[in-house]
Amino acid sequence: MSQSTVIRNAFLVNEGQIIESDVLIKEGRIERIAGDLQAPNGADVVDANGRHLLPGMIDDQVHFREPGLTHKGDFYSESRAAIAGGVTSYMEMPNSKPPTTNTEQLEWKYARAAHTSAANYAFYHGATNDNIDDIRAINPSSTCGVKVFMGASTGNMLVDDESTLAAIFRDSPVLIATHCESTPMIMANMKQAMKKYGKNIPVTEHANIRSAETCYASSELAVALANKHQAQLHVLHISTARELDLFKPGPMKGKSITAEACIHFLHFDDSHYGQYGNRIKCNPAIKSAADRAAIIEAISDGRLDIIATDHAPHTTEEKASDDYLTAPAGLPLVQEVLVAALELVHDGKLDLHTVVRGITHNPADRYNVVERGYIREGYHADLVLVDLHGGTDVTRERVLSRCGWSPFEGRRFQSRVAAVWVNGALAFDGKHVIEHGAAQRLQFNHPQR
């Protein structure tokens, strides 16, 4: 690749402003931001033609399925789908096989991603009922955070021991990210559904089995523990209006408790189960239209700070099952997340700065990512050029995730990802992912407790 790139005639969307400017990239970083920049000898010159240049998305919640579940996806396949969607950095969850619950498994993932990932990468250290000593011993520079499943999860990662939860919130040296659903309440709801339907439970019952009450009870507990122990808490994938009462509106700066929305909760509600069936089965469940509207409003007013995917690929055969009890939960979303988020701008539900803040600035700040998430001189050149009027038709043929399908198939989004740079290297030209070898391990500057 060229050592230098000049992007001309772009509208930079950054830190609440839109500025027409050129950008000089040199040796993987943003060297200069100014008008009418002179291109160094041998530099690549890209004419943005008035399109919008965004910081690359930092997705703080993905499941890339490696190790152990690679028939669904792996770091290679899913990172390339992410790049095509404008995601230049990701933070990957620990519920693989084996789970990432110790330093050895964590470093295995980093070593593997160093050879195969097209996007910048980081990994969570998973919590269990019996690995509190591993959590206490975490080197804060080694992970984006500790993931706690306070609800049913894949594998043996449900943390439901009260003393263990208290110890995690008291002693974790890094941010705690939680999946909040009450397992006892889910089991009671499932028992009632089995009593009514036997084993032929319709997927329309999913939002009742994993109800708003199950989510609120668990989120309320997480917030109470964080307040008691003065922990840094980030509650993942909020799915209900009721939970929003637990979080404060306004700018994220200074908050010790934050929360996020995921893109599927912004585009689907329980009226879609009839059309999509188990393809939109996920945990926590997609709920009512009123919940969906409230979540969008909470992104706008700052009660929800981050927009992510919870990208969780399963094969077309697995998701095609009509059996609710055996069909897996999760959706592949990284390739459409940015255009799907921008669709809410086109629809007048969110403004462009709110979207950029939610996908780039706030994830970088919340996780203390070093020198990413903004278009600033000296920062890593992770950039996405977006054509707000280019249009994206979601077809199965364009899907890069190994699972081979998208829940947005048949949709036309009004925006298009026109180009992506990772650490200054062109990684996507609007049509093809380019093998660039420039992806890096994310660095963190976590504050001490």
KELO-888488 format. One record per residue (C-alpha): x, y, z. Coordinates in steps of 0.05 Angstrom, whole numbers, plus 32768, in hexadecimal, padded with zeros to 4 digits. Example, Ala and Ser with C-alpha at 12.3 -4.5 7.8 and 13.67 -1.06 7.14 Angstrom:
2
{X:80F6 | Y:7FA6 | Z:809C} $
{X:8111 | Y:7FEB | Z:808F} $
REM end
This chain:
449
{X:8000 | Y:8000 | Z:8000} $
{X:8014 | Y:8049 | Z:7FF8} $
{X:8033 | Y:8069 | Z:8036} $
{X:8007 | Y:80A6 | Z:802C} $
{X:7FBF | Y:80B4 | Z:8017} $
{X:7F9B | Y:80F6 | Z:800C} $
{X:7F50 | Y:80F6 | Z:8010} $
{X:7F36 | Y:8135 | Z:7FEE} $
{X:7EF3 | Y:815A | Z:7FEF} $
{X:7ED5 | Y:8134 | Z:8029} $
{X:7EA2 | Y:814A | Z:805C} $
{X:7EBF | Y:8134 | Z:809F} $
{X:7E8A | Y:811F | Z:80D1} $
{X:7EAE | Y:8124 | Z:8113} $
{X:7EA4 | Y:813D | Z:815A} $
{X:7E61 | Y:815D | Z:814B} $
{X:7E77 | Y:8183 | Z:810E} $
{X:7E77 | Y:8179 | Z:80C2} $
{X:7EB4 | Y:8199 | Z:80A2} $
{X:7EC8 | Y:8199 | Z:8059} $
{X:7F12 | Y:8186 | Z:8058} $
{X:7F49 | Y:815B | Z:803D} $
{X:7F6C | Y:8125 | Z:8067} $
{X:7FB4 | Y:810F | Z:8061} $
{X:7FC3 | Y:80C9 | Z:8079} $
{X:800B | Y:80B6 | Z:8084} $
{X:8028 | Y:8076 | Z:80A1} $
{X:7FE5 | Y:8060 | Z:80BA} $
{X:7FD1 | Y:809F | Z:80DE} $
{X:7FAD | Y:80E0 | Z:80CF} $
{X:7FE6 | Y:810F | Z:80C1} $
{X:7FBF | Y:814F | Z:80B0} $
{X:7F78 | Y:8168 | Z:80A9} $
{X:7F72 | Y:81A7 | Z:807E} $
{X:7F59 | Y:81C2 | Z:803C} $
{X:7F7F | Y:81BE | Z:7FFB} $
{X:7FB4 | Y:818E | Z:8015} $
{X:7FEE | Y:817F | Z:7FE7} $
{X:7FF7 | Y:8135 | Z:7FDA} $
{X:803D | Y:811A | Z:7FE9} $
{X:8062 | Y:80F9 | Z:7FB0} $
{X:8046 | Y:80B3 | Z:7FA4} $
{X:8009 | Y:80BD | Z:7FD0} $
{X:7FC6 | Y:80A0 | Z:7FBF} $
{X:7F93 | Y:80D6 | Z:7FB2} $
{X:7F49 | Y:80C8 | Z:7FBE} $
{X:7F14 | Y:80FA | Z:7FA9} $
{X:7EDB | Y:80F4 | Z:7FD9} $
{X:7EAF | Y:811E | Z:7FAC} $
{X:7E8A | Y:813D | Z:7FE6} $
{X:7E7A | Y:80FC | Z:8009} $
{X:7E7D | Y:80F6 | Z:8054} $
{X:7EBB | Y:80DC | Z:8079} $
{X:7EAE | Y:80BC | Z:80BD} $
{X:7EDB | Y:809D | Z:80F1} $
{X:7EDA | Y:8051 | Z:80EA} $
{X:7EA5 | Y:802F | Z:8114} $
{X:7EBC | Y:800E | Z:8154} $
{X:7E8C | Y:7FD4 | Z:8161} $
{X:7E90 | Y:7FC2 | Z:81AB} $
{X:7E68 | Y:7F82 | Z:81A6} $
{X:7E73 | Y:7F4B | Z:8173} $
{X:7E75 | Y:7EFF | Z:8174} $
{X:7EA5 | Y:7EE7 | Z:813E} $
{X:7EA0 | Y:7E9D | Z:8153} $
{X:7EEA | Y:7E8C | Z:8158} $
{X:7EFF | Y:7E5D | Z:8175} $
{X:7ED0 | Y:7E23 | Z:8174} $
{X:7E95 | Y:7E3B | Z:8149} $
{X:7EB8 | Y:7E4D | Z:8109} $
{X:7E84 | Y:7E2D | Z:80DB} $
{X:7E5D | Y:7E6D | Z:80EC} $
{X:7E96 | Y:7E9F | Z:80E5} $
{X:7EDC | Y:7EB0 | Z:80FB} $
{X:7F09 | Y:7EEC | Z:8102} $
{X:7F1B | Y:7EE9 | Z:80B8} $
{X:7ED4 | Y:7EE6 | Z:809B} $
{X:7EB0 | Y:7F12 | Z:80CD} $
{X:7EE5 | Y:7F49 | Z:80CE} $
{X:7EE0 | Y:7F4F | Z:8083} $
{X:7E94 | Y:7F55 | Z:8088} $
{X:7EA0 | Y:7F8B | Z:80BD} $
{X:7ED0 | Y:7FB2 | Z:8090} $
{X:7E9D | Y:7FB2 | Z:8058} $
{X:7E6B | Y:7FCF | Z:8089} $
{X:7E98 | Y:8007 | Z:80A2} $
{X:7EAE | Y:7FE5 | Z:80E2} $
{X:7EF9 | Y:7FF0 | Z:80E9} $
{X:7F00 | Y:7FD6 | Z:8131} $
{X:7EDB | Y:7FA2 | Z:8159} $
{X:7ED8 | Y:7F86 | Z:81A0} $
{X:7EC8 | Y:7F3C | Z:81A0} $
{X:7EA2 | Y:7F15 | Z:81D4} $
{X:7EBC | Y:7EDB | Z:81FE} $
{X:7E87 | Y:7EA6 | Z:81F3} $
{X:7EAF | Y:7E7D | Z:81C1} $
{X:7EC4 | Y:7E34 | Z:81CB} $
{X:7EEC | Y:7E33 | Z:81F7} $
{X:7ED4 | Y:7E74 | Z:8217} $
{X:7F04 | Y:7EAE | Z:8220} $
{X:7F07 | Y:7EAC | Z:826C} $
{X:7F52 | Y:7EAE | Z:8279} $
{X:7F90 | Y:7ED1 | Z:8260} $
{X:7FA6 | Y:7E95 | Z:8236} $
{X:7F65 | Y:7E94 | Z:820E} $
{X:7F66 | Y:7EE0 | Z:8207} $
{X:7FAC | Y:7EE1 | Z:81EB} $
{X:7F9C | Y:7EA8 | Z:81BC} $
{X:7F66 | Y:7ED3 | Z:819C} $
{X:7F95 | Y:7F0E | Z:8195} $
{X:7FCA | Y:7EE3 | Z:8174} $
{X:7F96 | Y:7EC5 | Z:8145} $
{X:7F78 | Y:7F08 | Z:8132} $
{X:7FBD | Y:7F25 | Z:8124} $
{X:7FC3 | Y:7EF4 | Z:80EB} $
{X:7F7C | Y:7EF5 | Z:80CF} $
{X:7F54 | Y:7F33 | Z:80E2} $
{X:7F47 | Y:7F6B | Z:80B0} $
{X:7F2E | Y:7F9B | Z:80E5} $
{X:7F4E | Y:7FB2 | Z:8126} $
{X:7F3D | Y:7F83 | Z:815F} $
{X:7F35 | Y:7F7B | Z:81AA} $
{X:7F17 | Y:7F44 | Z:81D5} $
{X:7EEF | Y:7F41 | Z:8215} $
{X:7F04 | Y:7F18 | Z:8251} $
{X:7EC8 | Y:7EEE | Z:8264} $
{X:7EAD | Y:7EE5 | Z:82AA} $
{X:7E95 | Y:7EA4 | Z:82C9} $
{X:7E7F | Y:7E90 | Z:830F} $
{X:7EC4 | Y:7E77 | Z:831F} $
{X:7EF9 | Y:7EA2 | Z:82FC} $
{X:7EF9 | Y:7EE0 | Z:832A} $
{X:7F44 | Y:7ED7 | Z:8336} $
{X:7F51 | Y:7EDB | Z:82EB} $
{X:7F27 | Y:7F1A | Z:82E7} $
{X:7F4D | Y:7F3A | Z:8321} $
{X:7F8F | Y:7F2A | Z:82FE} $
{X:7F7B | Y:7F4A | Z:82BC} $
{X:7FAF | Y:7F78 | Z:829D} $
{X:7F83 | Y:7FB3 | Z:8289} $
{X:7FA9 | Y:7FBD | Z:8248} $
{X:7F98 | Y:7F76 | Z:8232} $
{X:7F4C | Y:7F7D | Z:8229} $
{X:7F14 | Y:7FAD | Z:8219} $
{X:7EEC | Y:7F94 | Z:8255} $
{X:7ECE | Y:7F5C | Z:827D} $
{X:7E8F | Y:7F3D | Z:8260} $
{X:7E5C | Y:7F25 | Z:8292} $
{X:7E20 | Y:7EFC | Z:827A} $
{X:7DEC | Y:7F0D | Z:82AE} $
{X:7DBC | Y:7EE1 | Z:8288} $
{X:7DBB | Y:7EA1 | Z:825F} $
{X:7DF7 | Y:7E9C | Z:8231} $
{X:7E1D | Y:7E6E | Z:8202} $
{X:7E47 | Y:7E3D | Z:8229} $
{X:7E57 | Y:7E3E | Z:8273} $
{X:7E5A | Y:7E8A | Z:827B} $
{X:7E1B | Y:7E9B | Z:82A2} $
{X:7E30 | Y:7EC2 | Z:82E1} $
{X:7DF8 | Y:7EBA | Z:8313} $
{X:7E1D | Y:7EB3 | Z:8355} $
{X:7E0F | Y:7EF1 | Z:837E} $
{X:7E53 | Y:7EF2 | Z:83A1} $
{X:7E77 | Y:7EEA | Z:835F} $
{X:7E50 | Y:7F23 | Z:833F} $
{X:7E60 | Y:7F4F | Z:837A} $
{X:7EAA | Y:7F3E | Z:8375} $
{X:7EAC | Y:7F4C | Z:832A} $
{X:7E8C | Y:7F90 | Z:8333} $
{X:7EB9 | Y:7F9F | Z:836E} $
{X:7EFB | Y:7F87 | Z:8352} $
{X:7EFC | Y:7F88 | Z:8306} $
{X:7F35 | Y:7FB5 | Z:82EF} $
{X:7F12 | Y:7FC5 | Z:82AD} $
{X:7ECD | Y:7FD8 | Z:8295} $
{X:7E96 | Y:7FA4 | Z:82A0} $
{X:7E68 | Y:7F96 | Z:8264} $
{X:7E28 | Y:7F70 | Z:8274} $
{X:7DF4 | Y:7F48 | Z:8250} $
{X:7DB8 | Y:7F53 | Z:827D} $
{X:7D7E | Y:7F21 | Z:8280} $
{X:7D63 | Y:7EFC | Z:82BD} $
{X:7D6C | Y:7EB2 | Z:82B1} $
{X:7D3B | Y:7E9C | Z:82E8} $
{X:7D05 | Y:7EC8 | Z:82CA} $
{X:7D14 | Y:7EAF | Z:8284} $
{X:7D0E | Y:7E67 | Z:829C} $
{X:7CCB | Y:7E76 | Z:82BD} $
{X:7CB1 | Y:7E96 | Z:827D} $
{X:7CCA | Y:7E5C | Z:8254} $
{X:7CA5 | Y:7E2C | Z:8283} $
{X:7C65 | Y:7E52 | Z:8277} $
{X:7C70 | Y:7E51 | Z:822C} $
{X:7C7D | Y:7E06 | Z:822C} $
{X:7C3E | Y:7DFC | Z:8254} $
{X:7C16 | Y:7E21 | Z:821F} $
{X:7C39 | Y:7E0B | Z:81DF} $
{X:7C5F | Y:7DCC | Z:81F1} $
{X:7C9F | Y:7DC9 | Z:81C7} $
{X:7C7E | Y:7DEF | Z:818E} $
{X:7C8B | Y:7E35 | Z:81AA} $
{X:7C83 | Y:7E6A | Z:8174} $
{X:7CBB | Y:7E9C | Z:816C} $
{X:7C89 | Y:7ED3 | Z:817A} $
{X:7C8E | Y:7EBD | Z:81C3} $
{X:7CD8 | Y:7ECF | Z:81C5} $
{X:7CCC | Y:7F16 | Z:81DE} $
{X:7C9D | Y:7EFB | Z:8214} $
{X:7CCE | Y:7EC5 | Z:822B} $
{X:7D08 | Y:7EF6 | Z:822D} $
{X:7CDB | Y:7F2E | Z:8243} $
{X:7CE6 | Y:7F76 | Z:8256} $
{X:7CE1 | Y:7F61 | Z:829F} $
{X:7D1A | Y:7F2F | Z:8298} $
{X:7D46 | Y:7F65 | Z:827A} $
{X:7D35 | Y:7F9B | Z:82AC} $
{X:7D40 | Y:7F6F | Z:82E9} $
{X:7D86 | Y:7F5E | Z:82D2} $
{X:7D99 | Y:7FA4 | Z:82BA} $
{X:7D80 | Y:7FC1 | Z:82FB} $
{X:7DAC | Y:7F91 | Z:8322} $
{X:7DE9 | Y:7FA2 | Z:82F7} $
{X:7DDE | Y:7FED | Z:8302} $
{X:7DD5 | Y:7FE2 | Z:834D} $
{X:7E16 | Y:7FBA | Z:8351} $
{X:7E3C | Y:7FEE | Z:8329} $
{X:7E23 | Y:8026 | Z:8356} $
{X:7E33 | Y:7FFF | Z:8395} $
{X:7E7A | Y:7FEE | Z:837F} $
{X:7E89 | Y:802C | Z:8355} $
{X:7E96 | Y:8000 | Z:8319} $
{X:7E9A | Y:8014 | Z:82D0} $
{X:7E5D | Y:7FF2 | Z:82B1} $
{X:7E45 | Y:7FEE | Z:8269} $
{X:7E02 | Y:7FCB | Z:825E} $
{X:7E00 | Y:7FAB | Z:8219} $
{X:7DC6 | Y:7FA7 | Z:81E7} $
{X:7D8D | Y:7FC9 | Z:820C} $
{X:7D4B | Y:7FAF | Z:81F0} $
{X:7D14 | Y:7FCF | Z:8219} $
{X:7CF8 | Y:8014 | Z:8228} $
{X:7CF4 | Y:8003 | Z:8272} $
{X:7D3F | Y:7FF9 | Z:827A} $
{X:7D4C | Y:8040 | Z:8260} $
{X:7D36 | Y:805C | Z:82A3} $
{X:7D77 | Y:803F | Z:82C0} $
{X:7DA4 | Y:806D | Z:8297} $
{X:7DB2 | Y:80B7 | Z:8295} $
{X:7DA8 | Y:80E2 | Z:8257} $
{X:7DDC | Y:8112 | Z:823E} $
{X:7E25 | Y:810E | Z:8228} $
{X:7E4B | Y:80CE | Z:823A} $
{X:7E87 | Y:80F2 | Z:8259} $
{X:7E89 | Y:80E7 | Z:82A3} $
{X:7E59 | Y:80AC | Z:82A5} $
{X:7E6E | Y:806D | Z:82CA} $
{X:7E30 | Y:8048 | Z:82B2} $
{X:7E20 | Y:8046 | Z:8267} $
{X:7DF5 | Y:801D | Z:8238} $
{X:7DEE | Y:800D | Z:81EF} $
{X:7DBD | Y:8000 | Z:81B7} $
{X:7DC7 | Y:7FCB | Z:8181} $
{X:7DB5 | Y:7FD7 | Z:8139} $
{X:7D80 | Y:7FA0 | Z:8134} $
{X:7D58 | Y:7FBF | Z:816D} $
{X:7D54 | Y:7FFE | Z:8143} $
{X:7D37 | Y:7FDC | Z:8106} $
{X:7D0D | Y:7FA1 | Z:811E} $
{X:7CD6 | Y:7F98 | Z:8151} $
{X:7CA8 | Y:7F5E | Z:8165} $
{X:7C7A | Y:7F6B | Z:8129} $
{X:7CB2 | Y:7F4E | Z:80FD} $
{X:7CB4 | Y:7F09 | Z:811D} $
{X:7C7D | Y:7EF1 | Z:80EE} $
{X:7CA6 | Y:7F04 | Z:80B1} $
{X:7CEC | Y:7EF2 | Z:80C8} $
{X:7CE0 | Y:7EBB | Z:80FB} $
{X:7D1E | Y:7EA0 | Z:811D} $
{X:7D4B | Y:7EC9 | Z:80F0} $
{X:7D40 | Y:7F04 | Z:811F} $
{X:7D42 | Y:7EDA | Z:815F} $
{X:7D77 | Y:7EF8 | Z:818B} $
{X:7D87 | Y:7F01 | Z:81D5} $
{X:7D6F | Y:7F2F | Z:81F2} $
{X:7D31 | Y:7F2A | Z:81C7} $
{X:7D18 | Y:7F5E | Z:8195} $
{X:7CDC | Y:7F7C | Z:81B7} $
{X:7CA3 | Y:7FAC | Z:81A9} $
{X:7C9E | Y:7FE7 | Z:8179} $
{X:7C99 | Y:8014 | Z:81B6} $
{X:7CDA | Y:7FF8 | Z:81D1} $
{X:7CFB | Y:8003 | Z:818E} $
{X:7CE4 | Y:804C | Z:818C} $
{X:7CFB | Y:8058 | Z:81D3} $
{X:7D40 | Y:803B | Z:81C4} $
{X:7D49 | Y:806A | Z:8189} $
{X:7D33 | Y:80A5 | Z:81B3} $
{X:7D65 | Y:8090 | Z:81EA} $
{X:7D9E | Y:8091 | Z:81B8} $
{X:7D8A | Y:80D8 | Z:81A6} $
{X:7D87 | Y:80F1 | Z:81EE} $
{X:7DC5 | Y:80CC | Z:8206} $
{X:7DA8 | Y:8097 | Z:8234} $
{X:7DC5 | Y:8065 | Z:8203} $
{X:7E0D | Y:8078 | Z:81F3} $
{X:7E25 | Y:8044 | Z:81C0} $
{X:7E09 | Y:8024 | Z:8181} $
{X:7E24 | Y:7FDE | Z:8174} $
{X:7E11 | Y:7F9D | Z:8151} $
{X:7E15 | Y:7F60 | Z:817E} $
{X:7E28 | Y:7F3E | Z:813C} $
{X:7E1B | Y:7EF4 | Z:8147} $
{X:7E1C | Y:7ECA | Z:8108} $
{X:7DF9 | Y:7E87 | Z:8102} $
{X:7DF3 | Y:7E60 | Z:80C1} $
{X:7DB7 | Y:7E66 | Z:8093} $
{X:7DA5 | Y:7E1E | Z:80A4} $
{X:7DA7 | Y:7E2B | Z:80EE} $
{X:7D7C | Y:7E69 | Z:80E9} $
{X:7D4B | Y:7E49 | Z:80B8} $
{X:7D32 | Y:7E1B | Z:80EF} $
{X:7CE9 | Y:7E20 | Z:8100} $
{X:7CF7 | Y:7E04 | Z:8145} $
{X:7CF9 | Y:7E3E | Z:8176} $
{X:7D1A | Y:7E14 | Z:81AD} $
{X:7D56 | Y:7E00 | Z:8182} $
{X:7D5F | Y:7E3B | Z:8153} $
{X:7D9C | Y:7E64 | Z:816A} $
{X:7D97 | Y:7EAD | Z:817F} $
{X:7DBF | Y:7EE2 | Z:815B} $
{X:7DC4 | Y:7F0B | Z:811B} $
{X:7DFE | Y:7F1C | Z:80EC} $
{X:7E00 | Y:7F68 | Z:80E8} $
{X:7E45 | Y:7F86 | Z:80DE} $
{X:7E40 | Y:7F8E | Z:8093} $
{X:7E01 | Y:7FB9 | Z:8096} $
{X:7E08 | Y:7FDC | Z:80D9} $
{X:7E21 | Y:801F | Z:80BF} $
{X:7DEF | Y:8027 | Z:8086} $
{X:7DB7 | Y:800F | Z:80B4} $
{X:7DCA | Y:8043 | Z:80E8} $
{X:7DCD | Y:8079 | Z:80B3} $
{X:7D88 | Y:8065 | Z:809C} $
{X:7D6E | Y:8081 | Z:80DD} $
{X:7D8D | Y:80C4 | Z:80C9} $
{X:7D69 | Y:80C1 | Z:8086} $
{X:7D29 | Y:80B1 | Z:80AB} $
{X:7D32 | Y:80ED | Z:80D9} $
{X:7D36 | Y:80C3 | Z:8118} $
{X:7D7E | Y:80D2 | Z:8129} $
{X:7DAE | Y:8108 | Z:8112} $
{X:7DF1 | Y:80F8 | Z:80F1} $
{X:7E1B | Y:8110 | Z:812B} $
{X:7DF5 | Y:80E3 | Z:815C} $
{X:7E03 | Y:80A7 | Z:8130} $
{X:7E4D | Y:80B7 | Z:8129} $
{X:7E53 | Y:80C2 | Z:8174} $
{X:7E31 | Y:8080 | Z:8182} $
{X:7E5A | Y:8056 | Z:8153} $
{X:7E9F | Y:8077 | Z:815A} $
{X:7EAB | Y:80AD | Z:818E} $
{X:7E87 | Y:808D | Z:81C9} $
{X:7EA2 | Y:8046 | Z:81C0} $
{X:7EE8 | Y:8063 | Z:81BC} $
{X:7EDF | Y:808D | Z:81FB} $
{X:7EB8 | Y:8059 | Z:8223} $
{X:7EEC | Y:8023 | Z:8219} $
{X:7F27 | Y:8053 | Z:821C} $
{X:7F3F | Y:803E | Z:81D7} $
{X:7F81 | Y:8060 | Z:81C7} $
{X:7F80 | Y:8091 | Z:818C} $
{X:7F44 | Y:8077 | Z:8166} $
{X:7EFB | Y:808B | Z:815E} $
{X:7F08 | Y:80D2 | Z:8145} $
{X:7F22 | Y:80F5 | Z:8107} $
{X:7F5D | Y:8118 | Z:8129} $
{X:7FA3 | Y:8127 | Z:8114} $
{X:7FD1 | Y:80F2 | Z:8132} $
{X:7F9A | Y:80BE | Z:8139} $
{X:7F98 | Y:807B | Z:8115} $
{X:7F7A | Y:8084 | Z:80D0} $
{X:7F3C | Y:8058 | Z:80D8} $
{X:7F0C | Y:807A | Z:80A9} $
{X:7ECB | Y:806C | Z:8083} $
{X:7EB5 | Y:8093 | Z:8045} $
{X:7E69 | Y:8092 | Z:8040} $
{X:7E3C | Y:80A4 | Z:8006} $
{X:7DFC | Y:80B9 | Z:8029} $
{X:7DD6 | Y:80B3 | Z:7FE8} $
{X:7DFA | Y:8078 | Z:7FC8} $
{X:7DC9 | Y:8041 | Z:7FDC} $
{X:7DD7 | Y:7FFA | Z:7FF5} $
{X:7DAD | Y:7FBF | Z:7FDE} $
{X:7DB4 | Y:7F86 | Z:8010} $
{X:7DB8 | Y:7F45 | Z:7FEB} $
{X:7DCF | Y:7F01 | Z:8001} $
{X:7E05 | Y:7F02 | Z:7FCB} $
{X:7E29 | Y:7F3D | Z:7FEB} $
{X:7E2C | Y:7F1D | Z:8031} $
{X:7E74 | Y:7F13 | Z:8048} $
{X:7E65 | Y:7EF3 | Z:808B} $
{X:7E71 | Y:7EA8 | Z:8089} $
{X:7E29 | Y:7E9B | Z:809F} $
{X:7E13 | Y:7EB3 | Z:805A} $
{X:7DD5 | Y:7EDC | Z:806A} $
{X:7DBD | Y:7F1F | Z:8085} $
{X:7D7D | Y:7F31 | Z:80AA} $
{X:7D7A | Y:7F6F | Z:807D} $
{X:7D75 | Y:7F48 | Z:803C} $
{X:7D46 | Y:7F6A | Z:800C} $
{X:7D50 | Y:7FAF | Z:802C} $
{X:7D6B | Y:7FEB | Z:8008} $
{X:7D90 | Y:801C | Z:8034} $
{X:7D9B | Y:8062 | Z:801A} $
{X:7DE5 | Y:8068 | Z:802D} $
{X:7E21 | Y:8042 | Z:8014} $
{X:7E67 | Y:8033 | Z:8030} $
{X:7E94 | Y:804E | Z:7FF9} $
{X:7ED9 | Y:8041 | Z:8018} $
{X:7EF9 | Y:802B | Z:8059} $
{X:7F40 | Y:8035 | Z:8073} $
{X:7F5E | Y:800E | Z:80AD} $
{X:7F9D | Y:802E | Z:80CA} $
{X:7FA5 | Y:8054 | Z:8089} $
{X:7F9F | Y:8018 | Z:805B} $
{X:7F66 | Y:8014 | Z:802A} $
{X:7F3D | Y:7FD8 | Z:8043} $
{X:7EFD | Y:7FDF | Z:801A} $
{X:7EF4 | Y:8003 | Z:7FD8} $
{X:7EA8 | Y:8004 | Z:7FD8} $
{X:7EA3 | Y:7FC0 | Z:7FB6} $
{X:7EDA | Y:7F93 | Z:7FCF} $
{X:7F00 | Y:7F87 | Z:8010} $
{X:7F4A | Y:7F92 | Z:8003} $
{X:7F7E | Y:7F68 | Z:8026} $
{X:7FA8 | Y:7F9C | Z:804A} $
{X:7FC9 | Y:7F7C | Z:8087} $
{X:7FC4 | Y:7FBD | Z:80AF} $
{X:7F94 | Y:7FA8 | Z:80E6} $
{X:7FAD | Y:7FB3 | Z:812D} $
{X:7F9E | Y:7F9D | Z:8174} $
{X:7F78 | Y:7FD4 | Z:8196} $
{X:7F9C | Y:7FF7 | Z:81CF} $
{X:7F79 | Y:800E | Z:820E} $
{X:7F88 | Y:8041 | Z:8243} $
{X:7F58 | Y:802B | Z:827A} $
{X:7F57 | Y:8058 | Z:82B7} $
{X:7F6A | Y:8038 | Z:82F9} $
{X:7F32 | Y:8029 | Z:832A} $
REM end
